[in-house]
Amino acid sequence: PADIYQEEIKEESSMEFRQLNTFIQVAKFQSFSKAAEHLGYSQSAVTVQIRMLEKELNTRLFDRMGKKILLTSQGQEFLECANTILYDVEKAKCSMESETAELKNPLRIGTIESLCFSKLPSIIHYFREHYPKVEFRIVTASPEELISQMEQNELDLIYILDTPRWTKDWIKVMEIPEDMIFVCSSHAAFVSDKEFSIAELLDKPFFLTEKDANYRQAFDQALAQKCLDLHPHLEISNTEFIIHMLEQNDGISLLPYFAVQKEVEDDRLAILHVNDIQITMYRQLLYHKSKFLTEEMKKFIYLAELDYT
């Protein structure tokens, strides 16, 4: 159709940073259609941009397996480059902004322990470098408590990890799938490349988040479906403490991959491959529809979507 043709021509004439951003969004959503919806493009425009990017780089960035879109190893490597490029561009833009455009309104952010520990420090550091007048108030609580505070206008944005959440009164600006993984010390006696059933691991000490944590609830429900019971050796809401305990002891935990990625890459923690329990949660960023979207909120959203860590 003519409108699709014109859109493809427009995309071909303005690739650069738009293509990089489109690539990042497809990688995040693992979907061309969801990325297109998020960006306000047609799916054909997204497809054209990715096709042109792959042609220019002379490599395949995504494996397309039916409706599932996964990064290739080259795509994963290029994702890091793309994030760095966009961050540097944003940094350059910030350096050119006049004093009159300086951000200075406070931000009230609600989040959960694992995201606070893993994702917020770098974002706050960015604000500190570029917008030192912006003050942060960070609240950590369960998704239910954070939603309640958002609806009472006590929080500007909530950054949660949960099953997909939405009502007509909220605006969701980000939803990214995150795998929950079983991890232990890389020196634990039971570390192996083989696949385990969860029943084979239940005699090991488990260090878990408290029962009201959403992915802990999903784990308990999965165990109940198998008529299995688990009595954790440790329950605590602090993800950082759990990671420290794992490094020092032969225990197991179920945590978001992003929370332990550095420890796994540094060979301090190891992933246990459990073949009969797979849990996925979604990293989501929301604000109330009646909330005025400030420039400070826009900047926080941009950095969270860029996954600036």
TIGUDO-601993 format. One record per residue (C-alpha): x, z, y. Coordinates in steps of 0.05 Angstrom, whole numbers, m for minus. Each point is the difference from the previous one (the first is absolute). Example, Ala and Ser with C-alpha at 12.3 -4.5 7.8 and 13.67 -1.06 7.14 Angstrom:
REM TIGUDO-601993
GUMI    east      up   north
GUMI     246     156     m90
GUMI      27     m13      69
REM end
This chain:
REM TIGUDO-601993
GUMI    east      up   north
GUMI       0       0       0
GUMI      22     m14      71
GUMI      m1      73      22
GUMI      47      20     m57
GUMI      45     m59      16
GUMI       4      20      73
GUMI      14      72     m20
GUMI      57     m22     m46
GUMI      30     m42      55
GUMI      m3      59      48
GUMI      34      45     m51
GUMI      54     m53     m13
GUMI      16      m3      74
GUMI       8      76       9
GUMI      31      29     m63
GUMI      57      50      15
GUMI     m25      71      11
GUMI     m72     m16     m18
GUMI      23     m24     m68
GUMI      42      63     m11
GUMI     m59      44      18
GUMI     m46     m39     m46
GUMI      50       6     m57
GUMI       4      76      11
GUMI     m75       7      m1
GUMI      m8     m42     m64
GUMI      54      44     m33
GUMI     m36      63      22
GUMI     m70     m20     m21
GUMI      24     m40     m61
GUMI     m54     m49      19
GUMI      m4     m63      42
GUMI     m74      10      16
GUMI       9      74      21
GUMI      60     m17      43
GUMI     m40     m57      32
GUMI     m58      47      15
GUMI      47      53      29
GUMI      35     m51      45
GUMI     m63     m38      20
GUMI      25     m65     m30
GUMI     m32     m46     m51
GUMI      28       6     m71
GUMI      24     m72       5
GUMI      41      17      62
GUMI      33      58     m37
GUMI      15     m45     m59
GUMI      31     m53      45
GUMI      45      51      35
GUMI      25      29     m66
GUMI      10     m70     m29
GUMI      41     m21      61
GUMI      41      64      m2
GUMI      16     m10     m74
GUMI      19     m73      15
GUMI      46      21      57
GUMI      33      55     m42
GUMI       2     m46     m61
GUMI     m25      55     m45
GUMI     m64      28     m29
GUMI     m22      64      35
GUMI     m61      16     m41
GUMI     m21      m6     m73
GUMI     m72     m21      m2
GUMI     m31      26     m65
GUMI     m74     m16       4
GUMI     m28      41      58
GUMI      61      47      m1
GUMI      56     m12      50
GUMI      67      33     m13
GUMI      67      m5      36
GUMI      56     m35     m37
GUMI      69      33       2
GUMI      18     m48      57
GUMI     m65      17      34
GUMI      16      75      m4
GUMI      68     m13      31
GUMI     m29     m43      55
GUMI     m54      53      15
GUMI      55      49      21
GUMI      30     m54      45
GUMI     m68     m18      30
GUMI     m15      73      17
GUMI      68       7      32
GUMI      m9     m63      42
GUMI     m69      21      25
GUMI      26      70      15
GUMI      58     m29      41
GUMI     m48     m45      37
GUMI     m46      59      16
GUMI      61      40      23
GUMI      20     m57      46
GUMI     m70      m4      28
GUMI       0      75      13
GUMI      66      m6      38
GUMI     m31     m52      46
GUMI     m62      41      17
GUMI      m4      28      70
GUMI      m5      74      16
GUMI     m72      m9      20
GUMI     m17     m21     m71
GUMI      32      61     m30
GUMI     m44      35     m51
GUMI     m12      74      13
GUMI     m67      21     m29
GUMI       2      50     m58
GUMI     m15     m20     m71
GUMI     m38      43     m50
GUMI      15     m24     m70
GUMI     m31      28     m64
GUMI      35     m15     m66
GUMI      15      27     m70
GUMI      64      34     m22
GUMI      33     m59     m36
GUMI     m12     m49      58
GUMI      23      52      51
GUMI      65       9     m38
GUMI      12     m73     m17
GUMI     m30     m43      55
GUMI      m8      39      65
GUMI      72      21      18
GUMI      24     m70      14
GUMI     m62     m18      41
GUMI       7      63      42
GUMI      74     m14       9
GUMI     m17     m70      26
GUMI     m48      30      51
GUMI      53      51      20
GUMI      50     m56      13
GUMI     m47     m47      37
GUMI     m57      43      26
GUMI      27      71       9
GUMI     m59      22      41
GUMI     m48      m9     m59
GUMI     m13      68     m32
GUMI     m22       5     m73
GUMI     m46      50     m33
GUMI       3      m8     m75
GUMI     m52      31     m46
GUMI       9       0     m76
GUMI     m61      12     m44
GUMI     m42     m32     m55
GUMI     m33     m67      15
GUMI     m68      34       4
GUMI      24      50      52
GUMI      34     m54      41
GUMI     m62     m44      m1
GUMI     m41      59      25
GUMI      49      11      57
GUMI       0     m74      18
GUMI     m76       0       4
GUMI       3      60      47
GUMI      50     m36      45
GUMI      54      50     m16
GUMI      46     m56     m25
GUMI      15     m69      28
GUMI      22     m32     m66
GUMI       1      23     m72
GUMI      52     m27     m49
GUMI     m22      15     m71
GUMI      14     m17     m72
GUMI     m65      m4     m39
GUMI     m50     m45     m35
GUMI     m27     m51      50
GUMI     m39      38      54
GUMI     m45     m30      53
GUMI     m66      10      36
GUMI     m33     m41      56
GUMI      24      53      50
GUMI      74     m10     m16
GUMI      49     m55      16
GUMI      51     m13     m55
GUMI      62     m34      25
GUMI      42       4     m64
GUMI     m11       5     m75
GUMI      61      m9     m46
GUMI       0      14     m75
GUMI      51      52     m23
GUMI      19      13     m72
GUMI       3      72     m25
GUMI      59       9     m47
GUMI      26      52     m48
GUMI      70      23      19
GUMI      52      49     m25
GUMI      73      16      12
GUMI      45     m58     m19
GUMI      39      51     m42
GUMI     m60      26     m39
GUMI       9       2     m75
GUMI     m63     m42     m12
GUMI      18     m57      49
GUMI      m9     m66     m36
GUMI     m16     m73      13
GUMI     m53       2     m54
GUMI     m74       5      16
GUMI     m34      67     m12
GUMI     m72      19     m11
GUMI     m21      58      45
GUMI     m12      43     m62
GUMI      74      m5     m17
GUMI      19      32      66
GUMI     m49      57       5
GUMI      48      50     m32
GUMI      47     m10      60
GUMI      m5      43      63
GUMI     m42     m35      54
GUMI      10      11      75
GUMI     m64     m24      32
GUMI     m38       0      66
GUMI     m59      47       4
GUMI     m66     m17     m33
GUMI     m34     m22      65
GUMI      53     m54      12
GUMI     m32     m68     m13
GUMI      50     m30     m48
GUMI       3      66     m38
GUMI     m75      m4      m8
GUMI       7     m72     m26
GUMI      53      24     m50
GUMI     m44      58     m24
GUMI     m59     m48      m9
GUMI      44     m48     m41
GUMI      22      58     m44
GUMI     m72      23     m10
GUMI     m20     m70     m23
GUMI      52       6     m54
GUMI     m23      72     m17
GUMI      69      26      21
GUMI      16      63      38
GUMI      59      16      44
GUMI      24      66      28
GUMI      52     m15      55
GUMI      62      42       5
GUMI      m5      m5      76
GUMI     m54     m18      49
GUMI      15      m9      74
GUMI     m22     m46      56
GUMI      71     m11      27
GUMI      26     m67     m27
GUMI      71      13      25
GUMI       3      65     m40
GUMI     m25     m36     m63
GUMI      55     m52       7
GUMI      52      55       8
GUMI     m26      35     m62
GUMI       3     m65     m40
GUMI      72     m12      20
GUMI      19      71     m23
GUMI     m42       6     m63
GUMI     m23     m39     m61
GUMI     m71      m8      25
GUMI     m49     m58      12
GUMI     m44     m16      59
GUMI     m51     m52      20
GUMI      15     m24      71
GUMI      m8     m62      44
GUMI      58     m48     m10
GUMI      14      m2      75
GUMI      11      76      m1
GUMI      57      m5     m51
GUMI      27     m70      12
GUMI      65      24      32
GUMI      13      51     m56
GUMI     m13     m53     m53
GUMI      45     m51      34
GUMI      54      54       6
GUMI      m7      15     m74
GUMI     m20      72      13
GUMI     m69     m11     m30
GUMI     m22     m46     m56
GUMI     m68     m34     m13
GUMI     m34      16     m66
GUMI     m41     m58     m26
GUMI     m68      27     m23
GUMI     m40     m55     m32
GUMI     m69      31      m3
GUMI      m9      27      71
GUMI       5     m44      61
GUMI     m24      29      67
GUMI      m2     m38      66
GUMI     m17      30      67
GUMI      m5     m34      67
GUMI      39      16      63
GUMI     m52      m4      55
GUMI       0       7      76
GUMI     m66      14      34
GUMI     m31      20      66
GUMI     m71      13      22
GUMI     m37     m59      30
GUMI     m18      40      62
GUMI      73      16      13
GUMI      33     m38      57
GUMI      59     m37     m29
GUMI      59      20      44
GUMI      66     m38       6
GUMI      33      59     m35
GUMI     m48      m7     m59
GUMI      13     m75      m2
GUMI      75      11      m3
GUMI      m7      52     m56
GUMI     m45     m48     m39
GUMI      50     m57       9
GUMI      58      42     m26
GUMI     m41      26     m59
GUMI     m21     m71     m19
GUMI      72     m23       7
GUMI      17      57     m47
GUMI      56      20      47
GUMI      40      49     m43
REM end
